[in-house]
């Protein structure tokens, strides 16, 4: 056996003692030959140097003997890739495919010597079972070294069904060509061929079930699953979903649906996704046995025999068998049994009937099948009607529900045959009474029908009928009711022992007729009150009231109010009246207060009886009421708090609280609340800009209670130090100290104030070096004599008389209304500066003064404002306007200036 550069050889099992010869060859490389001897526990390894194997096939290696009972010996030859030349290895595996799909073949190519390939190429060849080449593409993948790659060949096929061999060939300029092969099968994907089996039920009556047996054959090599559908005229009737058929197999599926006459002569189509089959349907209409004609005489006499002919027709396509029945007065007189008619067939039957000698009505004849019925009436000659006429005058139609209705009716036989009839009186369709009447031909009679009246008959009609005729009349039925009594919820049956109970009784007449009865009230069966002859109109309710004295012995007893018909009981409650005790709860009260607080007196109230007490609780001091509270106290205890403003005069006095029954007192202590006054405000005689100064004030409490208030320092109207809360004991004082830094921009004396809630002390502290900003109008440099279309311009000199720079607003006003302002004009200490204020002139300013002001000074100057008018142009009567075409027109124009200033304008004609 020969093993190449790298690989393995599988030795067949040999008999024991057989020598195994393995020849291994390597190309100038180090080789390792491993021997695995079957049956031994350890692997026997033998190493030979490559030198002894270079192109040498004569060398024989023998190691151990195989056992016939063991697997063949596997011998591997491993060669170190680092010392191999560029060497290729390839492999291919192809799965079985379907004949309707393309697929991908991905052989592998490996270089195992770690040397890069040169011009690597991969060829794929596919041959069919006859050796015919059907596919042979090539690829040139990227060069490889010491790695394995997959070379996919996409979109192979589809191929026809059959067996194929795929061969991959890998080539490189620096390596030997290697190949690998694999065989695979392409399976045919056939179709589900459908055919309709003769066992199908395709000939049915309408509304019977059509049953289509479909044979479904899979013509291919792979299983298929599809839906099988039966349709008529393109409309789906039945579907079997997901029908699976194995390769080469045939299955039968039955599709059923209801036959309709519209399907007759049409084809049913059974289809898969691939094929379809058709077969014709026969759906026969199932008709009816109908009576197409019924022939009977129009009239007949008593004792005659009449003949009735009926034609029966089968309206369908299917033979039908039914009974044909002849009836008179809805009674079967004759029957033709099991009459069978083919589709469309007709047949006539004759029936006869003997009219009774005493018959008193027309003869209704009827022929009936299972599907149809026809009726005709044969008039009885000489037959008249029994007419009915109610005589309301002789009838009792207005009654009560405890009386009878009496209906008087006149009957008349209008025909030539004696009549016997049942005369019936009914109300609302319900018979109330009847009477049989025999009336000879052409005669008249009167009857009375009597029946009990019911409340529901009121305003309904009573109907009297002979069967031939009827008449009706209106009934008026009054209900005879009763007087129902009930205690109204407004009754006062829970009272104090010193009060009367009030029983308010509703008396309801449940009927339509006026009733008069006595209404009584009794306590435990003893009558205590009666209202005589209480009259209640029908369907109304009257109220009557009992005012009944009670005492404690009546507590829990039963009051019953009654009429002749009904009564209504109720339990009485009579409550014992006790006293309302009033006691001051000093612990819960505020009796030690100041004259700015309220006295709060908590009063415990105790009701010693059962009845709720409603009283006014009053609080007084020195006999003068201070406050009251209305209370409602049920049995037991309650509390109320009385509050009123404290007064200094109450100090050492008693507060007294009173109910209607008792009183109680407690001592008051009222302290006077004074004020926190500000005294002895101490400020510097003068201050400089940026100077920090001390400001002190004495805060005095003038009252008898300790006071706490905020003390605030305000400079120039602004709080400059946060509010500080001080507490001063009664009749005491304290000194409050403040510091304040004068702003370096201060330009006014300081207005200093120290305030409490109650008092304020203030002083003005001079600012050292502060002067005035004086104002002087320079009339020569100003524009004060202007027109009303010009601007007033006022030039002023501003002089700072002090030692501190001043910044102020300079305003110009006329008649007290500001016209112009220069904001934030700064003048250095001791300097003079100029400023100009300009504003629109108005005619109203004429003769007025303009006033220019700083914060410290002002100056005035007179204004003169002339009105600017217009030219008023008019043509003078002296004009020469009537001329010839050879003369000149002369227009004399009067021009008037309406204003106070000279105007210059062009005048045009």
Secondary structure, 3 states (H helix, E strand, C coil): CEECCCEEEECCCCCCCCCCCEEECECCCCEEEEECCCCCCCCEEEECCHHHHECCCCCCECCCCCCCCCCCCEEEEEECHHHCCCCEEEECCCCCEECCCEEEEEEEEEECCCCCCCCCEEEEEEEECCCCEEECCEECCCCCCCCEEEEEEEEEECCCCEEEEEEEEEEECCEEEEEEEEEEEEECCCCEEEEECCCCECEEECCCEEEEEEEEEECCCCCEEEEEEEEECCEEEEEEEEEEECCCCEEEEEEEEECCHHHCCCEEEEECCCCEEEEECEEECCCCEEEEEEECCCEECCCCEEEEEEEEEECCCCCEEEEEEEEECCEEEEEEEEEEECCCCEEEEEEEEECCCCCCCCEEEEEECCCCEEEEEEEECCCCCEEEEECCCCCECEEECCCEEEEEEEEEECCCCCEEEEEEEEECCEEEEEEEEEECCCCEEEEEEEEECCHHHCCCEEEEECCCCEEEEECEEECCCCEEEEECCCCECEEECCCEEEEEEEEEECCCCCEEEEEEEEECCEEEEEEEEEEECCCCEEEEEEEEECCHHHCCCEEEEECCCCEEEEECEEECCCCEEEEECCCCCECEEECCCEEEEEEEEEECCCCCEEEEEEEEECCEEEEEEEEEECCEEEEEEEEEECCHHHCCCEEEEECCCCEEEEECEEECCCCEEEEEEECCCEECCCCEEEEEEEEEECCCCCEEEEEEEEECCEEEEEEEEEEECCCCEEEEEEEEECCCCCCCCEEEEEECCCCEEEEEEEECCCCCEEEEECCCCCECEEECCCEEEEEEEEEECCCCCEEEEEEEEECCEEEEEEEEEEECCCCEEEEEEEEECCHHHCCCEEEEECCCCEEEEECEEECCCCEEEEECCCCECCCCCCCCCECCEEEEECCCCCCCCCCCC
